C-alpha cells in the first residue's frame, strides 16, 4: 500500500515540476554579491484570526524568547507585515478568497524569501521549537538549511511516518526543510524564488503541489546552481525526531540533547510521561502544558 502511495506522490511532484519550470528564470543574474553583515533577527509569522493561539505556536514563540534572548525577535501578521515588506496587492486579494486555495501556508512561503532577501536573518516557522542557545550562525557561510542526506538505517520508518515528505527516491523532489532557514541578505536564491512564487500566483489560483516551494528549490539547484553560493546544509531528520515520537512513552530523552531546532505541527497537548511532556518540562516551558497566552 505504501509503495503505491509513494508512486502517486512522485508522479504528482514530477507533474508539478514540469509546470513550475516555466516560472524559474534560468537566465537570472546571480553576480550581485550577497550581503556579509550578520542580522541577528528571528522572523516568525502567525496571524491570530481568533482569540486562542494554538499551544504549539505559543510554545514556539516563547522558546525563541528564552533561547535567543540576544536576538531581535519579529513576529509578523497581516496587520504589521506592511511595516517590513512591500508585497503585491494581488496576494492579499487571493488570501481573501473563500476557496482558501492560496492560504497562509503559501503566503508565508513568499514572506520568508522576501524577508531573507531584504534583511537576512533566521526564519523559523511558528511550529518550530527552539531548545538551545545557538551561536554558530556567526561562523556559517551565506546560507544554511536542513536538507535530505544519506539514508539512515531506519529510513523506512520515516517513509512510513510521512511518505509525502520523507523519501530517498531520486525522483522525490521534497528534500529541503524550509521551516528553518538562515541567510545573509541579498542571497541570490531568494530573489529567484520570490520572482518564481509571485509570478506563479499572479497567473494561477491553485497550487500544483503542497510542496511547491521545495520543488522550485530543486529546479534552481539543477538549472541555476550558482544561486546557492556557499550553501551549508545538514540532515533534516533530527529536527523531526521530537515530532515523530512526541507521544512516545519510552523514547530516551537524552537523544534529543544535541538537537537545537524541532519542527512540530499543531499537535494536541502531550499527556504526562510522553516524550513531548518530559521534554517541555526539561526545557522549563512547563507552564505551556496547562495554558496558552495570547500574542
TORPAMAR-92574 format. One record per residue (C-alpha): residue number from 1; residue in one letter; x, y, z. Coordinates in steps of 0.5 Angstrom, whole numbers, plus 2048, in hexadecimal, padded with zeros to 3 digits. Each point is the difference from the previous one (the first is absolute). Layout:
<rec NUM, 'A', <X, Y, Z>>
...
This chain:
<rec 1, 'X', <800, 800, 800>>
<rec 2, 'X', <805, 805, 802>>
<rec 3, 'X', <804, 7FE, 7F9>>
<rec 4, 'X', <7FA, 803, 7FC>>
<rec 5, 'X', <7FF, 806, 804>>
<rec 6, 'X', <808, 802, 7FF>>
<rec 7, 'X', <7FF, 7FF, 7F9>>
<rec 8, 'X', <7FA, 804, 800>>
<rec 9, 'X', <804, 805, 804>>
<rec 10, 'X', <806, 800, 7FB>>
<rec 11, 'X', <7FB, 801, 7FA>>
<rec 12, 'X', <7FD, 806, 803>>
<rec 13, 'X', <806, 803, 801>>
<rec 14, 'X', <803, 7FF, 7FA>>
<rec 15, 'X', <7FA, 803, 7FC>>
<rec 16, 'X', <801, 806, 805>>
<rec 17, 'X', <807, 800, 7FE>>
<rec 18, 'X', <7FF, 801, 7F9>>
<rec 19, 'X', <7FB, 805, 801>>
<rec 20, 'X', <804, 804, 805>>
<rec 21, 'X', <806, 800, 7FB>>
<rec 22, 'X', <7FC, 805, 7FC>>
<rec 23, 'X', <801, 805, 806>>
<rec 24, 'X', <807, 800, 801>>
<rec 25, 'X', <804, 805, 7FC>>
<rec 26, 'X', <807, 7FC, 7FF>>
<rec 27, 'X', <803, 806, 7FD>>
<rec 28, 'X', <800, 803, 807>>
<rec 29, 'X', <806, 805, 801>>
<rec 30, 'X', <803, 7FD, 806>>
<rec 31, 'X', <806, 804, 800>>
<rec 32, 'X', <7FE, 805, 805>>
<rec 33, 'X', <803, 7FF, 807>>
<rec 34, 'X', <7FD, 7FD, 806>>
<rec 35, 'X', <800, 805, 806>>
<rec 36, 'X', <805, 7FE, 805>>
<rec 37, 'X', <7FD, 803, 806>>
<rec 38, 'X', <7FD, 7FB, 805>>
<rec 39, 'X', <7F9, 802, 802>>
<rec 40, 'X', <7FE, 7FD, 807>>
<rec 41, 'X', <7F9, 800, 7FF>>
<rec 42, 'X', <7FB, 7FB, 800>>
<rec 43, 'X', <7FA, 800, 7FC>>
<rec 44, 'X', <7F9, 7FD, 801>>
<rec 45, 'X', <7F9, 800, 7FD>>
<rec 46, 'X', <7FA, 7FF, 804>>
<rec 47, 'X', <7F9, 803, 7FE>>
<rec 48, 'X', <7FC, 800, 806>>
<rec 49, 'X', <7F9, 800, 7FD>>
<rec 50, 'X', <7FD, 7FD, 806>>
<rec 51, 'X', <801, 802, 808>>
<rec 52, 'X', <803, 7F9, 801>>
<rec 53, 'X', <807, 7FE, 7FE>>
<rec 54, 'X', <802, 7F9, 7FF>>
<rec 55, 'X', <804, 7FE, 806>>
<rec 56, 'X', <806, 7FE, 7FB>>
<rec 57, 'X', <800, 807, 7FD>>
<rec 58, 'X', <800, 803, 807>>
<rec 59, 'X', <806, 7FB, 802>>
<rec 60, 'X', <804, 801, 7FA>>
<rec 61, 'X', <800, 808, 801>>
<rec 62, 'X', <801, 7FF, 807>>
<rec 63, 'X', <806, 7FB, 7FE>>
<rec 64, 'X', <803, 806, 7FC>>
<rec 65, 'X', <800, 805, 805>>
<rec 66, 'X', <803, 7FB, 805>>
<rec 67, 'X', <806, 7FD, 7FC>>
<rec 68, 'X', <801, 806, 7FB>>
<rec 69, 'X', <800, 806, 805>>
<rec 70, 'X', <805, 804, 7FD>>
<rec 71, 'X', <7FD, 800, 7F9>>
<rec 72, 'X', <7FB, 804, 7FD>>
<rec 73, 'X', <7F9, 7FC, 800>>
<rec 74, 'X', <7FB, 803, 7FB>>
<rec 75, 'X', <7F9, 7FC, 800>>
<rec 76, 'X', <7FC, 802, 7F9>>
<rec 77, 'X', <7F9, 800, 7FF>>
<rec 78, 'X', <7FB, 803, 7FB>>
<rec 79, 'X', <800, 807, 803>>
<rec 80, 'X', <807, 801, 801>>
<rec 81, 'X', <803, 7FD, 7FA>>
<rec 82, 'X', <800, 806, 7FC>>
<rec 83, 'X', <805, 803, 805>>
<rec 84, 'X', <805, 7FB, 7FE>>
<rec 85, 'X', <7FE, 7FE, 7F8>>
<rec 86, 'X', <7FD, 804, 7FA>>
<rec 87, 'X', <7FC, 7FA, 7FD>>
<rec 88, 'X', <7FC, 800, 7FA>>
<rec 89, 'X', <7F9, 801, 802>>
<rec 90, 'X', <7FD, 7FA, 7FC>>
<rec 91, 'X', <803, 7FC, 805>>
<rec 92, 'X', <7FB, 803, 805>>
<rec 93, 'X', <7FB, 7FF, 7FC>>
<rec 94, 'X', <801, 7F9, 7FF>>
<rec 95, 'X', <800, 7FF, 807>>
<rec 96, 'X', <7F9, 803, 801>>
<rec 97, 'X', <7FD, 7FB, 7FB>>
<rec 98, 'X', <7FB, 7FB, 803>>
<rec 99, 'X', <803, 7FA, 7FD>>
<rec 100, 'X', <807, 800, 804>>
<rec 101, 'X', <804, 7FE, 7FA>>
<rec 102, 'X', <805, 805, 802>>
<rec 103, 'X', <800, 7FF, 807>>
<rec 104, 'X', <805, 803, 806>>
<rec 105, 'X', <805, 7FA, 7FE>>
<rec 106, 'X', <801, 802, 7F9>>
<rec 107, 'X', <800, 807, 802>>
<rec 108, 'X', <806, 7FF, 806>>
<rec 109, 'X', <804, 7FD, 7FA>>
<rec 110, 'X', <800, 806, 7FD>>
<rec 111, 'X', <801, 804, 806>>
<rec 112, 'X', <806, 7FC, 802>>
<rec 113, 'X', <804, 801, 7FA>>
<rec 114, 'X', <7FE, 807, 800>>
<rec 115, 'X', <803, 802, 807>>
<rec 116, 'X', <806, 7FC, 7FF>>
<rec 117, 'X', <802, 803, 7F9>>
<rec 118, 'X', <7FF, 807, 803>>
<rec 119, 'X', <802, 7FF, 807>>
<rec 120, 'X', <804, 7FA, 801>>
<rec 121, 'X', <7FF, 7FC, 807>>
<rec 122, 'X', <7FD, 7FA, 802>>
<rec 123, 'X', <7F9, 7FE, 7FE>>
<rec 124, 'X', <7FC, 7FB, 805>>
<rec 125, 'X', <7F9, 7FD, 7FF>>
<rec 126, 'X', <7FB, 802, 806>>
<rec 127, 'X', <800, 7F8, 801>>
<rec 128, 'X', <808, 7FF, 801>>
<rec 129, 'X', <802, 7FF, 807>>
<rec 130, 'X', <807, 803, 802>>
<rec 131, 'X', <803, 7FD, 806>>
<rec 132, 'X', <807, 802, 800>>
<rec 133, 'X', <804, 807, 7FF>>
<rec 134, 'X', <803, 800, 7F9>>
<rec 135, 'X', <807, 804, 7FF>>
<rec 136, 'X', <802, 7FC, 7F9>>
<rec 137, 'X', <7FD, 804, 7FB>>
<rec 138, 'X', <805, 806, 801>>
<rec 139, 'X', <805, 7FB, 7FD>>
<rec 140, 'X', <7FC, 7FD, 7FB>>
<rec 141, 'X', <800, 802, 7F8>>
<rec 142, 'X', <7FB, 803, 7FD>>
<rec 143, 'X', <7FA, 7FB, 800>>
<rec 144, 'X', <7FE, 7FB, 805>>
<rec 145, 'X', <7FB, 7FB, 800>>
<rec 146, 'X', <7FE, 7F9, 802>>
<rec 147, 'X', <800, 7FB, 7F9>>
<rec 148, 'X', <7FF, 7F9, 7FF>>
<rec 149, 'X', <806, 7FC, 801>>
<rec 150, 'X', <802, 7F9, 7FF>>
<rec 151, 'X', <7FB, 7FA, 802>>
<rec 152, 'X', <800, 7FF, 808>>
<rec 153, 'X', <800, 7F8, 802>>
<rec 154, 'X', <7F8, 802, 802>>
<rec 155, 'X', <7FE, 803, 7F9>>
<rec 156, 'X', <7FA, 7FC, 7FF>>
<rec 157, 'X', <7FE, 802, 807>>
<rec 158, 'X', <800, 807, 7FE>>
<rec 159, 'X', <7FD, 7FF, 7F9>>
<rec 160, 'X', <7FA, 7FC, 803>>
<rec 161, 'X', <7FF, 806, 805>>
<rec 162, 'X', <800, 805, 7FB>>
<rec 163, 'X', <801, 7FE, 7F8>>
<rec 164, 'X', <7FE, 807, 7FD>>
<rec 165, 'X', <806, 803, 804>>
<rec 166, 'X', <805, 7FA, 801>>
<rec 167, 'X', <803, 7FC, 7FA>>
<rec 168, 'X', <807, 7FF, 7FE>>
<rec 169, 'X', <7FD, 7FE, 7F9>>
<rec 170, 'X', <804, 804, 7FB>>
<rec 171, 'X', <7F9, 803, 7FC>>
<rec 172, 'X', <7FE, 802, 807>>
<rec 173, 'X', <800, 808, 800>>
<rec 174, 'X', <7FF, 802, 807>>
<rec 175, 'X', <807, 800, 804>>
<rec 176, 'X', <800, 807, 803>>
<rec 177, 'X', <7FD, 801, 806>>
<rec 178, 'X', <7FE, 808, 7FF>>
<rec 179, 'X', <7FD, 801, 807>>
<rec 180, 'X', <807, 802, 803>>
<rec 181, 'X', <805, 804, 7FB>>
<rec 182, 'X', <806, 804, 802>>
<rec 183, 'X', <803, 805, 7FB>>
<rec 184, 'X', <803, 807, 7FF>>
<rec 185, 'X', <7FC, 805, 7FC>>
<rec 186, 'X', <800, 800, 7F8>>
<rec 187, 'X', <802, 7F9, 800>>
<rec 188, 'X', <7FE, 7FE, 7F8>>
<rec 189, 'X', <7FC, 7FA, 802>>
<rec 190, 'X', <7FA, 805, 803>>
<rec 191, 'X', <7FF, 804, 7FA>>
<rec 192, 'X', <800, 7FB, 7FB>>
<rec 193, 'X', <7FB, 7FC, 805>>
<rec 194, 'X', <7FC, 807, 801>>
<rec 195, 'X', <7FF, 801, 7F9>>
<rec 196, 'X', <7FE, 7F9, 7FE>>
<rec 197, 'X', <7FB, 7FF, 806>>
<rec 198, 'X', <7FD, 807, 7FF>>
<rec 199, 'X', <7FF, 7FF, 7F8>>
<rec 200, 'X', <7FD, 7F9, 801>>
<rec 201, 'X', <7FB, 803, 805>>
<rec 202, 'X', <7FF, 806, 7FC>>
<rec 203, 'X', <7FE, 7FB, 7FA>>
<rec 204, 'X', <7FD, 7FB, 804>>
<rec 205, 'X', <7FA, 7FF, 805>>
<rec 206, 'X', <802, 7F9, 803>>
<rec 207, 'X', <807, 7FC, 802>>
<rec 208, 'X', <803, 7FB, 7FB>>
<rec 209, 'X', <802, 7FC, 807>>
<rec 210, 'X', <800, 802, 807>>
<rec 211, 'X', <808, 800, 800>>
<rec 212, 'X', <801, 804, 7FA>>
<rec 213, 'X', <805, 804, 804>>
<rec 214, 'X', <804, 7FA, 800>>
<rec 215, 'X', <7FF, 7FE, 7F9>>
<rec 216, 'X', <802, 807, 7FE>>
<rec 217, 'X', <806, 800, 804>>
<rec 218, 'X', <802, 7F9, 7FD>>
<rec 219, 'X', <7FF, 803, 7F9>>
<rec 220, 'X', <805, 806, 802>>
<rec 221, 'X', <805, 7FB, 802>>
<rec 222, 'X', <800, 7FD, 7F9>>
<rec 223, 'X', <800, 806, 7FC>>
<rec 224, 'X', <803, 805, 804>>
<rec 225, 'X', <805, 7FD, 805>>
<rec 226, 'X', <804, 807, 800>>
<rec 227, 'X', <7FA, 803, 804>>
<rec 228, 'X', <802, 7FB, 806>>
<rec 229, 'X', <806, 804, 802>>
<rec 230, 'X', <804, 7FD, 806>>
<rec 231, 'X', <7FA, 7FC, 802>>
<rec 232, 'X', <801, 7FB, 806>>
<rec 233, 'X', <7FB, 7FB, 802>>
<rec 234, 'X', <7FF, 7FA, 805>>
<rec 235, 'X', <7FB, 7FB, 800>>
<rec 236, 'X', <7F9, 801, 801>>
<rec 237, 'X', <7FE, 7FA, 804>>
<rec 238, 'X', <802, 803, 807>>
<rec 239, 'X', <7FB, 806, 800>>
<rec 240, 'X', <7FA, 7FB, 7FF>>
<rec 241, 'X', <802, 7FB, 806>>
<rec 242, 'X', <7FC, 803, 805>>
<rec 243, 'X', <7FA, 801, 7FC>>
<rec 244, 'X', <800, 7F8, 7FE>>
<rec 245, 'X', <801, 7FE, 807>>
<rec 246, 'X', <7FC, 806, 803>>
<rec 247, 'X', <7FB, 7FB, 804>>
<rec 248, 'X', <805, 7FA, 801>>
<rec 249, 'X', <801, 7FE, 807>>
<rec 250, 'X', <806, 7FC, 7FF>>
<rec 251, 'X', <805, 805, 7FC>>
<rec 252, 'X', <806, 802, 803>>
<rec 253, 'X', <800, 807, 802>>
<rec 254, 'X', <808, 801, 7FF>>
<rec 255, 'X', <7FF, 7FE, 7F9>>
<rec 256, 'X', <7FD, 807, 7FF>>
<rec 257, 'X', <806, 803, 803>>
<rec 258, 'X', <804, 802, 7FA>>
<rec 259, 'X', <7FA, 803, 7FC>>
<rec 260, 'X', <7FF, 807, 800>>
<rec 261, 'X', <7FA, 801, 7FC>>
<rec 262, 'X', <7FA, 7FC, 800>>
<rec 263, 'X', <7FB, 800, 7FA>>
<rec 264, 'X', <7F9, 7FF, 803>>
<rec 265, 'X', <7F9, 800, 7FE>>
<rec 266, 'X', <7F9, 802, 803>>
<rec 267, 'X', <801, 7FA, 805>>
<rec 268, 'X', <7FB, 7FF, 806>>
<rec 269, 'X', <803, 801, 806>>
<rec 270, 'X', <804, 7FA, 803>>
<rec 271, 'X', <7FE, 7FC, 806>>
<rec 272, 'X', <805, 7FF, 806>>
<rec 273, 'X', <806, 7FB, 7FE>>
<rec 274, 'X', <7FF, 801, 7F9>>
<rec 275, 'X', <807, 803, 7FD>>
<rec 276, 'X', <7FD, 807, 7FE>>
<rec 277, 'X', <7FD, 801, 807>>
<rec 278, 'X', <807, 7FE, 803>>
<rec 279, 'X', <804, 804, 7FB>>
<rec 280, 'X', <7FC, 806, 801>>
<rec 281, 'X', <801, 7FF, 808>>
<rec 282, 'X', <807, 7FF, 7FF>>
<rec 283, 'X', <801, 807, 7FC>>
<rec 284, 'X', <7FC, 804, 805>>
<rec 285, 'X', <7FA, 801, 7FC>>
<rec 286, 'X', <7FB, 7FC, 804>>
<rec 287, 'X', <7FB, 806, 801>>
<rec 288, 'X', <7FE, 7FF, 7F9>>
<rec 289, 'X', <7FE, 7F9, 802>>
<rec 290, 'X', <7FA, 803, 803>>
<rec 291, 'X', <7FE, 806, 7FC>>
<rec 292, 'X', <801, 805, 7FA>>
<rec 293, 'X', <801, 807, 800>>
<rec 294, 'X', <7FE, 805, 7FB>>
<rec 295, 'X', <805, 803, 7FC>>
